[in-house]
Amino acid sequence: MKVMLFVPPGGYFAERWSHGTMMPALGLSYIAAVLERDGVEVELVPSHVLGLSFRDVARKIESERPDVVGITTTTENRFQSFKLASVAKEAHPRTFVVLGGPHLKNTGVDTLTHVPDIDAVVQGEGEETMRELCRALAAKSGLGAVNGLVWRDGAAVRSNPPRFLLPDLNMLPLPARHLEPWQAYNFTIDVPGKGKLPAANLMTSRGCPFTCTFCATPSNWGRKVRGLTAENVVAEIEHVMDRYGAKAIWFFDDTFNYSRSRTERICDLIIERRLDISWYCEVRVDILTKPLLAKMRDSGLVYTGFGIESGSARICREIITKNATLKEAYDVIDWCNEQGGINGRQIVG
């Protein structure tokens, strides 16, 4: 079985890439790694960084005739994903077209109802669902037992039971970065005093226990945070440093400091192993302490992002349902300034 996993041409991703730097899509890389481990031939096709048009993609699919075409889909790029599904079916009618990504979490039935070239939609985490889907397609055993899948059954659209979230992220293989055209991304982070450094992105946890009304993370990843161990986080840092030349890390976690003890352990290991790495992460100000921030700075933190959504305590409490206070935000800003080099970036919703 051959699977091609696409970021579609154009749209939001291509617009970001037009600025000349882009980070790889970790979701696709994790799925690719799980499929590879299961013996599936996988190709990652980030159309936006490869400069592929829809015509280029059509030629590629027609030539290589994959059994499965998977397409990552956000709300911003959904129409490009839908177009790619049609292009894939026209180029190779027997290919199985499946979409996944955050946009499909609650729109699977509607998507299949209105886009006839899509055969199935993965809802929620995609690693195990894609693995079981490929096994079912290879065995021609039917798709009714693949949890987390919305699929086309003749003229009908079927919704299988939801898939439980992965209980332990430490069981996943490393993302399949070796399948990416790594140099094409030109992913850098501008580090004060060092300039633009080659960078890699890591996602070391999934989920958020908080209740901000504007955020889809609890719906997509769950309210129980599941994280890699500190040892595995640092092992992955060393991996991207050694194999891909990374000198900076962008932690893509929603709340990197969700566990004080884990964050401290990550910092301690970076310091103990004398890793020369600069890094960025996003934090919650109401669970950050001054000593922890100092340790993060000592281990290489150069930027941190945090949300100050409103200057009104009532709006934060009653509308956004975020309990972090303005005083806590001001405290973190002051601590950043005291550390003399942390660039606190306020992420305003």
Disulfide bonds with the S-S distance in Angstrom:
none
